[in-house]
Amino acid sequence: MATHPNIISRFGFSEYLLEKLRDAAQADITVIEEKESFNRSLRDAEIICGFLPNNWRELAPNLRWLQSPAAGLDSLRGNSILEPESGVIVTTASGVHITNISEYVFGSMIMFNRSWPQLLDMQKQRIWPPKTADYVEETYHIPFRERELAGQTLGIIGMGNIGRRIAQVAHAFGMRVLATRHSVHNGEQDPDADQLFPQENMHTVLGQSDYVVIAVPLTNKTEKLIGERELRAMRPHAYLVNIARGKVIDEEMLIRALQEDWIAGAGLDVTATEPLPKDSPLYSLPNVILTPHISGATNHYEARLAEIFADNLRRYRAGQELRNVYQSQRGY
């Protein structure tokens, strides 16, 4: 087996998947999971799968391509490796979360629709009230919800890989789908959306949606993309799901919107500060379903990442364009 190019991964692929990657690369791949040992091994690396610190050029002077194990690159914001002048191709694992995050989104929406968090609490307390709705409203200060997804409008802010899968599942539920995308030209439409809008027309989507999913990457342009004006543009009965990054939403305004009923509720897998401080009102708001940034977790992550990396290794060896190349002008 060829020993060039020198490929090092900090992601701990299993031996089975590592053999697939070696076959795709037609070269050896070394896995070093311990941080300090990994950093010390990078001097001759041409290809790296992992994350790199700001002094990456000192550690890996021969680096030509960085394959990120993550779909988003916000952890590298401010790192010079993302600058065009770095001379390094940076690719993401975009697409690795399509199935699990889309399932999470609809799980959150359905839980909200039927007051499942409150009902599970009742189960723990061994309570079977004669009128469930009365107990939920009296104890949790919210009525028992009897909402359905069918016939409702879903707004997707960010029609990327994850947004597209969410749109497809929404149609299976019988929902109407409105979506925004960063770049939409000359009335362009999308087969998976009933209507596609450029990002600057986001308020049109927000104002027509019964459910809104935030699925944009975190960039300088999307930080606090959803603020007071956007939250007030939403319908009072709308439910907001954020599976992007916490900083995409102005969290202070979101808390106010939830407390003052500008919107009906929110499903949050991400927050502006993680871990979320214990004194955050988000923990106790009855119209919030909160999870600790787990929507991207799946037992298929390693296999899906290996598939993306292997495809890119074959492309790299053939001199073809790689998948999921970071573009500095877009910020993702």
N, C-alpha and C positions, 0 to 999 in steps of 0.2 A: 504494500500500500504506500502511496506517495506520502511524503511528509511535508509537502508544500502545497498550499499555503498553510502557515501555522495558525491553527484554529483553537481557541480556548473558550470554554463556557463556564460561567459561574452557576448557571442553572443546572440542577442535578438531574439530568436525564437518566432514565433507567438504561441498563445495558442493552435491552431489546431495542429501544428507540435510538440509542446511541449508534448502534450498528446501522440502522436505517440512515442516520445522518451522515455517517462515515461513507456509506455507499453513495449517497447523493453528492458528497463533496469530493469523493475519490481521494480522500486524505484523512489523516488521523485527526481526532478531536479529543482534546484533553479537558476533563471536567475537574475544576478546583472550586469547591464551595466555600472554603474558609477565606474570609475577606483578605487578610494580610498576605496569605500565601498566593491568592489569586492576583493581587496587585503586584507582587514580586515577580510573577511569571509572565508579565505582559510585554516585556521589552521586544521580543521577536514576533509578537502576534500580528497577523495581517487581518484576521477576522475574530471578532469577539461577540459572544452572546452573553449579555449581562448589563450591569449599570456601571458607569465610570465616574470617578470624582472629578473635580475641576482641574486637577493637575494631570489629566489623562495624557497630555502630550509628553510629559516627562516619563510617565509610566509605560506608555505604548507609542513610541515614536514612529513605528512602522505600520500603525493601524490604517487600514483602508476602508473597512466596513464594520459598523456596529449594529448588530441585531438586538433590539431591545426585547426583553421577555414580556414587556407590558404593552397594552394597547395604546396607552397615553404616555406622553413624554413630559408631563408637567414637573416630574421630579428632576428633569434636566434643564428647566428654565433657568436662564442665566449662565449655563455652561457653554463655553466657547465651541464645543463640539457641534452645536447646532447652527453655528454661523456658516454661511456659504464658503468663507475663506478657510475653514478648517481642513478642507480637502478630504473629509471622511463622509462616506455614504452612511446615513442613519436610517434604519428601517424599524417599523413598529410591528407589534403582534396584533394589529387591527384585524378584527374578525374572530379572535379567539373566544370572545364572550357572547357571540350572537345568540346562541340558544339559551344559555342559563340566565342572562340578564333579561331577555324578553319574557321568559317564564316568571322571573321575579316581578316584573312590572305588572303582569296580569294577576299574579298572586296578591300583590299589594292592593290593586284596585278591587278585587273581589272581596278581600278581607274588609276593606272599608265599606263596600256596598252592603254587607250583612252584619256589620258591627262585631266581627269575630274577635278582636282583642278583648272587648267587654264580655262576650259570651264565654271565652276561655277562662276569664277571671271568675265568672260565675261557676264554671265547672270546678275550678280549684276550691271554691268555697262551698261546693255541694249544694248550690241553690238552684231550685227549679220553680221559678215564680209562676203563678197562674197567668200573668200577663208579662211576657218578656219585655215588651216595649216599655211598660210602666217602670219595671225595675231598672232597665238601662238608663232611662231618662232621669229617674229620681236619684240614682246613685252616681251616674257618670255625667249628668247634665247634658246629655245628648239623646235624641230620640233613637229608637231602634230603626235602622235603615233597611229598606226593602228595594234597593235599586238594582237595575239590570244594566248590562253592557250593550245588549242588542238595541240597535236603533239610535245609539248615542254617537256623538262626534268626538273623536280623539285627535288632539293636536300634538304633533311630534315636532319639537324644536331641535332640528339637527337630523336630516335624513341621510345618515351615513350607514355603515354596515348594520349597526345595532338598530337604528331607527327603521331601516328597511324591514328587518325581521319583525319588529314590533308592529309595523303596518300590516304585514302579511297575516300575523296572528289576529290582529284587530278585525280584519275582514272576515276571518273565520268565525268570529263572534258576532258578525253582522253589524259592525260599526262603520261609520263614515270616517275617512281619514283625511285630515289636512296636515300638510307638512311644510317645513321650511328647509332650505338648503343654502349653504354659503354662496354658491354660484348657480344662478338660474338665468338662462339667456332666452330672450325673444319668445316669451310665453311657453317655454319648455315645460313639459309635464312628465310625470313618472308613472309607470304602469302599476306601481304598488301604492300610489296615493290617489285619492279622488281629486285632489287639487294640490298643486305644488306652488309655493311662494318663495321669493327671495327673502333672505334674512331680514331685510329692512321692512318687510311687510308682516313681521311677526305679530303685531298687534291685531291684525285682521284674523289670524289664526286663534290667538288667545280669546278674542271676543266671541268666537263662534263655537268654542270647544267646551264639552262637558268634562273632559279629562285632558290633562296636559302632561306630556312626558318630556323632560329635559335630557337631551342626548348629545349635546355638543361637547367638543374637547375644550379643556381650559387653556385659553390663550390670553394675551393682553387685551384682545378685542371682546372676549366673552366673559371676562371677570366682571361680576355684578351685572351680567346681561339682564337678569330678572330683578328689577327693583320696584319701587313704589308704583311707578307709572304702569308697568307691566302687570303687577298684581291687581291693581285697580281695574285694568282692562279685562280681567278674567270675570267669568260669571260667578255669582254668589254661591251657586251649587257645585262649582267645579272642584275637582280633586287633582292636585299637582303631585307628580312623581319625579324625583330627582335621582337619576342613576349616573349622572355625569361627574361633577365635582362640586363640593360644597360652596366654593367661592364663585361659582357661576351665578348664585343667588345672593342678593343682599339679605343676609340672615336676620338682621335686626328688623328690616321691613317685613320679612316673611313671618316672623313671630307676631308682629303687630297685625298683619293680615289675618292670621289664624285666630288671634285673640279677639279681634273686632269683626270677625265673620265677613271679611272681604271675599274670602273663598271658603269652601266647605271643609277642606282638609288637605293634608299632605302626607305622602309616603316618602320618607327620606332615608336613603342608604348612605348618604354622604353629608357632611357638615363642614362649615368653614374652618373649624378647628377640630382636629381629631387626635386623640380621643376627645369627645365632646365633654366640656367641663360639667361637673356634677351639678352646678347651680344653674344650668341652662333651663329656661322654661320649656324647651322642646320635650324634655323628659315627661312632663306632667300634663301637657296639653291633651285633652281627650280626643281631639280631632287629628292627632298625629300618629302615624305608624312609623316607628324609628328602628332602624337596624344598623349595626356597626360596620358599614362598608363591606358587606359580604355578598352583594349581588353578583359579583364577578367570580366568586368561588365555585369551582366545579371539579369533580373527580376526573373530568376529561381534559383539564387544562394542559397537562404535560403532552398528551398525544396531539392536541390541536396546535400547540406551539411548535412541536417537532415537525408537523406537517408544513406549517408556514416556513420554518427555518430550512427544511429540506428542499422545498420548492425554490427558495431563494439561493440556496447553495448550488443547485443545478443551474439556475439562471446565471449566477456569478461565474461559474465554470465555463458557461457557453458564451459569456460576454453579452448577455441579454439584460434588459432593464429589470430591476428588482421590484418585488411587490412592496407596497406600503412605505414608499420612500418619503421621508420627512421633507416638507417643502417650507423653507423659512418664510416665504411671503405669506403663507397661510397660517403658519404657527403650529402646524400639526402634520 
